[in-house]
Amino acid sequence: MHVNIYIIDLLVIGTLLLMVTLGSGWISRLPLSFAIIYLVVGVLLGPYGFGLIQLRRDDVFNAELLERITEFVVIVSVFSCGLKIVRPLSWKDWSITTRLIGLLMPISIFALAIVGKLFLGMNWGEAILLGAILAPTDPVLASEVQLTDTNDQDELRFGLTSEGGLNDALAFPFVYFGIYALKDNNWNNWLKQWILIDLIWAIAAGIVMGIVVAKAVVWLDKKIQKRRKADELMEDFVAIGTILLTYSLTEIVNGYGFLAVFVAGLVAQRSYRNLEKPLAQLGFVERIEKLLEVGTILLLGSILLFKPILNYGAQSLLVLLLLFLVIRPVGAWISTIGVRHFNSRRRKLHPATRWLFGWFGIRGVGSLYYLAYAFGNGLKGEAAEQIAWITYTTIIVSVVIHGISSTPLMTWYEHKIAGQANANPPATIDEDQNI
């Protein structure tokens, strides 16, 4: 009897989910992330294993499918980030986020672009596109280092959560910049449009639509619930409805949907009088996010090919070493100069906290999405192969090294840095010691 490959895929994925769920108590104690397990299984299901997952058929790569899958994963994840954050919405209280987005991300993009131009033989369009694809940190794979719940006010976790929620949206202007430069070397032909439409309008529209749609959904939810309560099993789907409505309506008006969905999460968190409502939504969204993470990393593992990884290995190694050991750490150190704790204006960030901001630059699903988007919008030929395999290798290495290091480093941080800071009253800490 012939068994359909699709049925075998379901069998393998179901077995994997059951094993990691039942074994999660043991796995969570190991210096090992779930993403590493999914990646290994993905490789086994790909062309070097059983060939059960195939995004490549007759050497044609299905970039559109990868784009759509990663797009949905990212919008769910950034909404989750927004729901976790209850910090007051002010420049002062979000100073760490403004530094990470306004300083660290541009530093990362342009430093990577310089590496691409000077060392990898790219033109400026390709180099800036590489920087924009690899600069954003990932909100999907970074759960170990993000806020654990709405009561968590830790500065490191807050900064990494808000950065993950925002930079997947705010890297988009630079992705567009790179794509325009690929198509037309004369920047004067499109630079004005890029500034007005892709930078100013798209960001403003994303913020406004995130607020308006979330407020409208919450208002409608409250009105209808007063007349007739929704079915308890169906109520959490309000969150998915909010995500899809916000994203689609924002994209229709040429705004950044990722940004809008993150803002919608922030607004939804603050719009219900009953605090249990957004908490229930958060739990539901996080479960969906975890399920989507499994599928995405399995796909990543299944598309890997040894020959191109080796062909671009030296270039990938250069990018990896500079990104993870120089660009991100130095950029984070510069970006956090003078930053003070949210709950103590007299205490600056501990040096170890600033270095941890530099280390936890996890790359993942967001970079996969931008790469797939670039494939569909003009990235072709040798440049596409070069950027793709550098990106895949960077994500693989990030999944492994950050997956292994996140648990022990965060455990050390909680005991030595965060715990010590909470134990000491702010007035007793020498302000000058943590410059």
Contacts in CASP RR format, 6 or more apart in sequence:
PFRMAT RR
TARGET T0000
AUTHOR 0000-0000-0000
METHOD contacts of the structure
MODEL  1
MHVNIYIIDLLVIGTLLLMVTLGSGWISRLPLSFAIIYLVVGVLLGPYGF
GLIQLRRDDVFNAELLERITEFVVIVSVFSCGLKIVRPLSWKDWSITTRL
IGLLMPISIFALAIVGKLFLGMNWGEAILLGAILAPTDPVLASEVQLTDT
NDQDELRFGLTSEGGLNDALAFPFVYFGIYALKDNNWNNWLKQWILIDLI
WAIAAGIVMGIVVAKAVVWLDKKIQKRRKADELMEDFVAIGTILLTYSLT
EIVNGYGFLAVFVAGLVAQRSYRNLEKPLAQLGFVERIEKLLEVGTILLL
GSILLFKPILNYGAQSLLVLLLLFLVIRPVGAWISTIGVRHFNSRRRKLH
PATRWLFGWFGIRGVGSLYYLAYAFGNGLKGEAAEQIAWITYTTIIVSVV
IHGISSTPLMTWYEHKIAGQANANPPATIDEDQNI
5 52 0 8 1.000
8 50 0 8 1.000
8 52 0 8 1.000
9 45 0 8 1.000
9 52 0 8 1.000
9 53 0 8 1.000
12 41 0 8 1.000
12 45 0 8 1.000
12 52 0 8 1.000
13 294 0 8 1.000
13 295 0 8 1.000
13 298 0 8 1.000
16 37 0 8 1.000
16 38 0 8 1.000
16 41 0 8 1.000
16 294 0 8 1.000
17 291 0 8 1.000
17 294 0 8 1.000
20 27 0 8 1.000
20 34 0 8 1.000
20 37 0 8 1.000
24 34 0 8 1.000
27 34 0 8 1.000
27 37 0 8 1.000
28 407 0 8 1.000
29 407 0 8 1.000
30 407 0 8 1.000
31 403 0 8 1.000
31 404 0 8 1.000
31 405 0 8 1.000
31 407 0 8 1.000
31 408 0 8 1.000
32 403 0 8 1.000
32 404 0 8 1.000
32 407 0 8 1.000
33 141 0 8 1.000
33 144 0 8 1.000
33 399 0 8 1.000
33 402 0 8 1.000
33 403 0 8 1.000
33 404 0 8 1.000
33 406 0 8 1.000
33 407 0 8 1.000
34 293 0 8 1.000
34 294 0 8 1.000
35 141 0 8 1.000
35 293 0 8 1.000
35 297 0 8 1.000
35 399 0 8 1.000
35 403 0 8 1.000
36 399 0 8 1.000
36 400 0 8 1.000
36 403 0 8 1.000
36 404 0 8 1.000
38 293 0 8 1.000
38 294 0 8 1.000
38 295 0 8 1.000
38 297 0 8 1.000
38 298 0 8 1.000
39 297 0 8 1.000
39 300 0 8 1.000
39 301 0 8 1.000
39 396 0 8 1.000
39 399 0 8 1.000
39 400 0 8 1.000
41 298 0 8 1.000
42 53 0 8 1.000
42 297 0 8 1.000
42 298 0 8 1.000
42 299 0 8 1.000
42 300 0 8 1.000
42 301 0 8 1.000
42 302 0 8 1.000
43 49 0 8 1.000
43 301 0 8 1.000
43 302 0 8 1.000
43 304 0 8 1.000
44 50 0 8 1.000
45 51 0 8 1.000
45 52 0 8 1.000
45 53 0 8 1.000
45 298 0 8 1.000
45 301 0 8 1.000
45 302 0 8 1.000
46 52 0 8 1.000
46 53 0 8 1.000
46 54 0 8 1.000
46 301 0 8 1.000
46 302 0 8 1.000
46 303 0 8 1.000
46 304 0 8 1.000
47 54 0 8 1.000
47 56 0 8 1.000
47 302 0 8 1.000
47 305 0 8 1.000
48 304 0 8 1.000
48 306 0 8 1.000
51 302 0 8 1.000
53 298 0 8 1.000
53 299 0 8 1.000
53 302 0 8 1.000
54 302 0 8 1.000
55 61 0 8 1.000
55 62 0 8 1.000
55 65 0 8 1.000
55 66 0 8 1.000
55 299 0 8 1.000
55 302 0 8 1.000
55 303 0 8 1.000
56 62 0 8 1.000
56 303 0 8 1.000
61 303 0 8 1.000
61 375 0 8 1.000
63 372 0 8 1.000
63 375 0 8 1.000
63 376 0 8 1.000
64 372 0 8 1.000
64 376 0 8 1.000
66 299 0 8 1.000
66 303 0 8 1.000
66 368 0 8 1.000
66 372 0 8 1.000
67 369 0 8 1.000
67 372 0 8 1.000
67 373 0 8 1.000
67 375 0 8 1.000
67 376 0 8 1.000
69 292 0 8 1.000
69 295 0 8 1.000
69 296 0 8 1.000
69 299 0 8 1.000
70 296 0 8 1.000
70 365 0 8 1.000
70 366 0 8 1.000
70 368 0 8 1.000
70 369 0 8 1.000
70 372 0 8 1.000
71 369 0 8 1.000
72 292 0 8 1.000
73 140 0 8 1.000
73 289 0 8 1.000
73 292 0 8 1.000
73 293 0 8 1.000
73 296 0 8 1.000
73 365 0 8 1.000
73 369 0 8 1.000
74 139 0 8 1.000
74 140 0 8 1.000
74 168 0 8 1.000
74 258 0 8 1.000
74 365 0 8 1.000
74 366 0 8 1.000
74 369 0 8 1.000
75 243 0 8 1.000
75 247 0 8 1.000
75 257 0 8 1.000
75 258 0 8 1.000
75 261 0 8 1.000
76 243 0 8 1.000
76 285 0 8 1.000
76 288 0 8 1.000
76 289 0 8 1.000
76 292 0 8 1.000
77 139 0 8 1.000
77 140 0 8 1.000
77 165 0 8 1.000
77 289 0 8 1.000
77 365 0 8 1.000
78 139 0 8 1.000
78 164 0 8 1.000
78 165 0 8 1.000
78 168 0 8 1.000
78 169 0 8 1.000
78 258 0 8 1.000
78 261 0 8 1.000
78 262 0 8 1.000
79 239 0 8 1.000
79 242 0 8 1.000
79 243 0 8 1.000
79 261 0 8 1.000
79 262 0 8 1.000
79 264 0 8 1.000
79 265 0 8 1.000
79 285 0 8 1.000
80 139 0 8 1.000
80 282 0 8 1.000
80 285 0 8 1.000
80 286 0 8 1.000
80 289 0 8 1.000
81 139 0 8 1.000
81 146 0 8 1.000
81 161 0 8 1.000
81 162 0 8 1.000
81 164 0 8 1.000
81 165 0 8 1.000
81 262 0 8 1.000
81 265 0 8 1.000
82 161 0 8 1.000
82 165 0 8 1.000
82 262 0 8 1.000
82 265 0 8 1.000
82 266 0 8 1.000
82 269 0 8 1.000
83 150 0 8 1.000
83 239 0 8 1.000
83 265 0 8 1.000
83 266 0 8 1.000
83 268 0 8 1.000
83 269 0 8 1.000
83 278 0 8 1.000
83 281 0 8 1.000
83 282 0 8 1.000
83 285 0 8 1.000
84 146 0 8 1.000
84 147 0 8 1.000
84 149 0 8 1.000
84 150 0 8 1.000
84 152 0 8 1.000
84 161 0 8 1.000
84 269 0 8 1.000
84 282 0 8 1.000
85 147 0 8 1.000
85 150 0 8 1.000
85 158 0 8 1.000
85 161 0 8 1.000
85 162 0 8 1.000
85 266 0 8 1.000
85 269 0 8 1.000
86 150 0 8 1.000
86 269 0 8 1.000
86 270 0 8 1.000
87 93 0 8 1.000
87 94 0 8 1.000
87 153 0 8 1.000
87 158 0 8 1.000
87 342 0 8 1.000
89 266 0 8 1.000
91 98 0 8 1.000
93 342 0 8 1.000
94 162 0 8 1.000
95 339 0 8 1.000
95 340 0 8 1.000
96 155 0 8 1.000
96 158 0 8 1.000
96 159 0 8 1.000
96 162 0 8 1.000
96 336 0 8 1.000
96 339 0 8 1.000
96 342 0 8 1.000
97 158 0 8 1.000
97 159 0 8 1.000
97 162 0 8 1.000
97 163 0 8 1.000
97 166 0 8 1.000
99 335 0 8 1.000
99 336 0 8 1.000
99 339 0 8 1.000
100 159 0 8 1.000
100 162 0 8 1.000
100 163 0 8 1.000
100 167 0 8 1.000
100 332 0 8 1.000
100 335 0 8 1.000
100 357 0 8 1.000
101 163 0 8 1.000
101 166 0 8 1.000
101 167 0 8 1.000
101 170 0 8 1.000
102 335 0 8 1.000
103 331 0 8 1.000
103 334 0 8 1.000
103 335 0 8 1.000
104 163 0 8 1.000
104 328 0 8 1.000
104 331 0 8 1.000
104 332 0 8 1.000
104 334 0 8 1.000
104 335 0 8 1.000
105 135 0 8 1.000
105 136 0 8 1.000
105 167 0 8 1.000
105 170 0 8 1.000
105 171 0 8 1.000
107 327 0 8 1.000
107 331 0 8 1.000
107 334 0 8 1.000
107 335 0 8 1.000
108 131 0 8 1.000
108 134 0 8 1.000
108 135 0 8 1.000
108 323 0 8 1.000
108 327 0 8 1.000
108 328 0 8 1.000
108 331 0 8 1.000
109 128 0 8 1.000
109 131 0 8 1.000
109 132 0 8 1.000
109 135 0 8 1.000
109 171 0 8 1.000
109 174 0 8 1.000
110 128 0 8 1.000
110 131 0 8 1.000
111 322 0 8 1.000
111 327 0 8 1.000
112 127 0 8 1.000
112 130 0 8 1.000
112 131 0 8 1.000
112 134 0 8 1.000
112 135 0 8 1.000
112 319 0 8 1.000
112 322 0 8 1.000
112 323 0 8 1.000
112 327 0 8 1.000
113 124 0 8 1.000
113 127 0 8 1.000
113 128 0 8 1.000
113 130 0 8 1.000
113 131 0 8 1.000
114 127 0 8 1.000
115 127 0 8 1.000
115 318 0 8 1.000
115 319 0 8 1.000
115 322 0 8 1.000
116 122 0 8 1.000
116 126 0 8 1.000
116 127 0 8 1.000
116 130 0 8 1.000
116 319 0 8 1.000
117 123 0 8 1.000
117 124 0 8 1.000
117 127 0 8 1.000
119 315 0 8 1.000
119 318 0 8 1.000
120 127 0 8 1.000
120 130 0 8 1.000
120 315 0 8 1.000
120 318 0 8 1.000
120 319 0 8 1.000
120 386 0 8 1.000
120 390 0 8 1.000
122 130 0 8 1.000
122 383 0 8 1.000
122 386 0 8 1.000
123 181 0 8 1.000
123 185 0 8 1.000
124 181 0 8 1.000
125 177 0 8 1.000
125 178 0 8 1.000
125 181 0 8 1.000
125 182 0 8 1.000
126 178 0 8 1.000
126 182 0 8 1.000
126 383 0 8 1.000
126 386 0 8 1.000
126 387 0 8 1.000
128 174 0 8 1.000
128 177 0 8 1.000
128 178 0 8 1.000
128 181 0 8 1.000
129 174 0 8 1.000
129 175 0 8 1.000
129 177 0 8 1.000
129 178 0 8 1.000
129 179 0 8 1.000
129 181 0 8 1.000
129 182 0 8 1.000
129 374 0 8 1.000
129 379 0 8 1.000
129 387 0 8 1.000
130 319 0 8 1.000
130 387 0 8 1.000
130 390 0 8 1.000
130 391 0 8 1.000
131 174 0 8 1.000
132 171 0 8 1.000
132 172 0 8 1.000
132 174 0 8 1.000
132 175 0 8 1.000
132 177 0 8 1.000
132 178 0 8 1.000
132 370 0 8 1.000
133 171 0 8 1.000
133 175 0 8 1.000
133 367 0 8 1.000
133 370 0 8 1.000
133 371 0 8 1.000
133 374 0 8 1.000
133 387 0 8 1.000
133 391 0 8 1.000
134 319 0 8 1.000
134 323 0 8 1.000
134 363 0 8 1.000
134 367 0 8 1.000
134 390 0 8 1.000
134 391 0 8 1.000
134 394 0 8 1.000
135 167 0 8 1.000
135 171 0 8 1.000
135 174 0 8 1.000
136 164 0 8 1.000
136 167 0 8 1.000
136 168 0 8 1.000
136 171 0 8 1.000
136 363 0 8 1.000
136 366 0 8 1.000
136 367 0 8 1.000
136 370 0 8 1.000
137 160 0 8 1.000
137 163 0 8 1.000
137 164 0 8 1.000
137 167 0 8 1.000
137 360 0 8 1.000
137 361 0 8 1.000
137 362 0 8 1.000
137 363 0 8 1.000
138 164 0 8 1.000
138 168 0 8 1.000
138 362 0 8 1.000
138 363 0 8 1.000
138 364 0 8 1.000
138 365 0 8 1.000
138 366 0 8 1.000
138 367 0 8 1.000
138 398 0 8 1.000
139 146 0 8 1.000
139 161 0 8 1.000
139 164 0 8 1.000
139 165 0 8 1.000
139 168 0 8 1.000
140 289 0 8 1.000
140 292 0 8 1.000
140 293 0 8 1.000
140 296 0 8 1.000
140 364 0 8 1.000
140 365 0 8 1.000
140 366 0 8 1.000
141 293 0 8 1.000
141 297 0 8 1.000
141 362 0 8 1.000
141 364 0 8 1.000
141 365 0 8 1.000
141 398 0 8 1.000
141 399 0 8 1.000
141 402 0 8 1.000
142 160 0 8 1.000
142 161 0 8 1.000
142 164 0 8 1.000
142 360 0 8 1.000
142 361 0 8 1.000
142 362 0 8 1.000
144 403 0 8 1.000
144 406 0 8 1.000
144 407 0 8 1.000
144 410 0 8 1.000
145 156 0 8 1.000
145 157 0 8 1.000
145 160 0 8 1.000
145 360 0 8 1.000
145 362 0 8 1.000
145 406 0 8 1.000
145 410 0 8 1.000
146 157 0 8 1.000
146 160 0 8 1.000
146 161 0 8 1.000
146 164 0 8 1.000
147 154 0 8 1.000
147 157 0 8 1.000
147 158 0 8 1.000
147 161 0 8 1.000
148 157 0 8 1.000
150 269 0 8 1.000
150 278 0 8 1.000
150 279 0 8 1.000
150 282 0 8 1.000
152 158 0 8 1.000
153 342 0 8 1.000
153 343 0 8 1.000
154 418 0 8 1.000
155 341 0 8 1.000
155 342 0 8 1.000
155 349 0 8 1.000
155 353 0 8 1.000
156 353 0 8 1.000
156 356 0 8 1.000
156 357 0 8 1.000
156 413 0 8 1.000
156 418 0 8 1.000
158 342 0 8 1.000
159 357 0 8 1.000
160 357 0 8 1.000
160 360 0 8 1.000
165 258 0 8 1.000
165 262 0 8 1.000
166 259 0 8 1.000
166 262 0 8 1.000
168 258 0 8 1.000
168 366 0 8 1.000
168 369 0 8 1.000
169 206 0 8 1.000
169 256 0 8 1.000
169 257 0 8 1.000
169 258 0 8 1.000
169 259 0 8 1.000
169 262 0 8 1.000
170 203 0 8 1.000
170 256 0 8 1.000
170 259 0 8 1.000
171 370 0 8 1.000
172 198 0 8 1.000
172 202 0 8 1.000
172 256 0 8 1.000
172 258 0 8 1.000
172 370 0 8 1.000
173 194 0 8 1.000
173 198 0 8 1.000
173 199 0 8 1.000
173 202 0 8 1.000
173 203 0 8 1.000
175 370 0 8 1.000
175 373 0 8 1.000
175 374 0 8 1.000
176 194 0 8 1.000
176 198 0 8 1.000
177 194 0 8 1.000
177 198 0 8 1.000
179 374 0 8 1.000
179 377 0 8 1.000
179 378 0 8 1.000
179 379 0 8 1.000
180 187 0 8 1.000
180 190 0 8 1.000
180 194 0 8 1.000
181 187 0 8 1.000
182 378 0 8 1.000
182 379 0 8 1.000
182 383 0 8 1.000
183 378 0 8 1.000
184 190 0 8 1.000
197 254 0 8 1.000
201 254 0 8 1.000
201 255 0 8 1.000
202 254 0 8 1.000
202 255 0 8 1.000
202 256 0 8 1.000
203 255 0 8 1.000
203 256 0 8 1.000
203 259 0 8 1.000
205 250 0 8 1.000
205 253 0 8 1.000
205 254 0 8 1.000
205 255 0 8 1.000
205 256 0 8 1.000
205 260 0 8 1.000
206 250 0 8 1.000
206 255 0 8 1.000
206 256 0 8 1.000
206 257 0 8 1.000
206 259 0 8 1.000
206 260 0 8 1.000
206 263 0 8 1.000
207 259 0 8 1.000
207 260 0 8 1.000
207 263 0 8 1.000
209 246 0 8 1.000
209 249 0 8 1.000
209 250 0 8 1.000
209 253 0 8 1.000
209 255 0 8 1.000
209 257 0 8 1.000
209 260 0 8 1.000
209 263 0 8 1.000
210 246 0 8 1.000
210 250 0 8 1.000
210 259 0 8 1.000
210 260 0 8 1.000
210 261 0 8 1.000
210 263 0 8 1.000
210 264 0 8 1.000
210 267 0 8 1.000
211 263 0 8 1.000
211 264 0 8 1.000
211 267 0 8 1.000
213 242 0 8 1.000
213 245 0 8 1.000
213 246 0 8 1.000
213 249 0 8 1.000
213 250 0 8 1.000
213 260 0 8 1.000
213 264 0 8 1.000
214 242 0 8 1.000
214 246 0 8 1.000
214 263 0 8 1.000
214 264 0 8 1.000
214 265 0 8 1.000
214 267 0 8 1.000
214 268 0 8 1.000
214 271 0 8 1.000
215 267 0 8 1.000
215 271 0 8 1.000
217 238 0 8 1.000
217 241 0 8 1.000
217 242 0 8 1.000
217 245 0 8 1.000
217 268 0 8 1.000
218 267 0 8 1.000
218 268 0 8 1.000
218 271 0 8 1.000
218 272 0 8 1.000
221 238 0 8 1.000
222 272 0 8 1.000
224 230 0 8 1.000
230 238 0 8 1.000
235 280 0 8 1.000
236 280 0 8 1.000
236 281 0 8 1.000
236 284 0 8 1.000
238 281 0 8 1.000
239 268 0 8 1.000
239 281 0 8 1.000
239 284 0 8 1.000
239 285 0 8 1.000
240 285 0 8 1.000
240 288 0 8 1.000
242 264 0 8 1.000
242 265 0 8 1.000
242 268 0 8 1.000
243 261 0 8 1.000
243 264 0 8 1.000
243 285 0 8 1.000
246 257 0 8 1.000
246 260 0 8 1.000
246 261 0 8 1.000
246 264 0 8 1.000
247 257 0 8 1.000
247 258 0 8 1.000
247 260 0 8 1.000
247 261 0 8 1.000
250 256 0 8 1.000
250 257 0 8 1.000
250 259 0 8 1.000
250 260 0 8 1.000
250 261 0 8 1.000
251 257 0 8 1.000
268 278 0 8 1.000
268 281 0 8 1.000
269 278 0 8 1.000
272 278 0 8 1.000
293 365 0 8 1.000
296 365 0 8 1.000
296 368 0 8 1.000
297 399 0 8 1.000
300 368 0 8 1.000
300 392 0 8 1.000
300 395 0 8 1.000
300 396 0 8 1.000
303 392 0 8 1.000
304 392 0 8 1.000
304 396 0 8 1.000
308 385 0 8 1.000
308 389 0 8 1.000
309 316 0 8 1.000
309 389 0 8 1.000
309 392 0 8 1.000
309 393 0 8 1.000
311 389 0 8 1.000
312 385 0 8 1.000
312 386 0 8 1.000
312 389 0 8 1.000
312 390 0 8 1.000
312 393 0 8 1.000
313 389 0 8 1.000
313 393 0 8 1.000
315 386 0 8 1.000
315 390 0 8 1.000
316 389 0 8 1.000
316 390 0 8 1.000
316 393 0 8 1.000
316 394 0 8 1.000
319 390 0 8 1.000
319 394 0 8 1.000
320 393 0 8 1.000
320 394 0 8 1.000
320 397 0 8 1.000
323 394 0 8 1.000
324 359 0 8 1.000
324 361 0 8 1.000
324 397 0 8 1.000
324 398 0 8 1.000
324 401 0 8 1.000
328 358 0 8 1.000
328 359 0 8 1.000
328 361 0 8 1.000
329 355 0 8 1.000
329 358 0 8 1.000
329 359 0 8 1.000
331 358 0 8 1.000
332 354 0 8 1.000
332 355 0 8 1.000
332 357 0 8 1.000
332 358 0 8 1.000
333 354 0 8 1.000
333 355 0 8 1.000
333 358 0 8 1.000
335 357 0 8 1.000
336 349 0 8 1.000
336 353 0 8 1.000
336 354 0 8 1.000
336 357 0 8 1.000
337 435 0 8 1.000
338 348 0 8 1.000
338 349 0 8 1.000
338 435 0 8 1.000
339 348 0 8 1.000
339 349 0 8 1.000
340 346 0 8 1.000
340 347 0 8 1.000
340 348 0 8 1.000
340 349 0 8 1.000
341 347 0 8 1.000
341 348 0 8 1.000
341 349 0 8 1.000
341 421 0 8 1.000
341 426 0 8 1.000
344 426 0 8 1.000
344 429 0 8 1.000
346 426 0 8 1.000
346 427 0 8 1.000
346 429 0 8 1.000
346 431 0 8 1.000
347 421 0 8 1.000
347 426 0 8 1.000
347 429 0 8 1.000
347 431 0 8 1.000
347 434 0 8 1.000
348 431 0 8 1.000
348 434 0 8 1.000
348 435 0 8 1.000
349 434 0 8 1.000
350 417 0 8 1.000
350 421 0 8 1.000
350 434 0 8 1.000
351 434 0 8 1.000
352 413 0 8 1.000
352 416 0 8 1.000
352 417 0 8 1.000
353 413 0 8 1.000
353 417 0 8 1.000
356 409 0 8 1.000
356 413 0 8 1.000
359 405 0 8 1.000
359 409 0 8 1.000
360 402 0 8 1.000
360 406 0 8 1.000
360 409 0 8 1.000
361 398 0 8 1.000
361 402 0 8 1.000
362 398 0 8 1.000
362 402 0 8 1.000
362 406 0 8 1.000
363 394 0 8 1.000
363 395 0 8 1.000
363 398 0 8 1.000
364 395 0 8 1.000
364 398 0 8 1.000
364 399 0 8 1.000
367 391 0 8 1.000
367 394 0 8 1.000
367 395 0 8 1.000
368 391 0 8 1.000
368 395 0 8 1.000
371 387 0 8 1.000
371 388 0 8 1.000
371 391 0 8 1.000
374 384 0 8 1.000
374 387 0 8 1.000
375 384 0 8 1.000
375 388 0 8 1.000
379 387 0 8 1.000
END
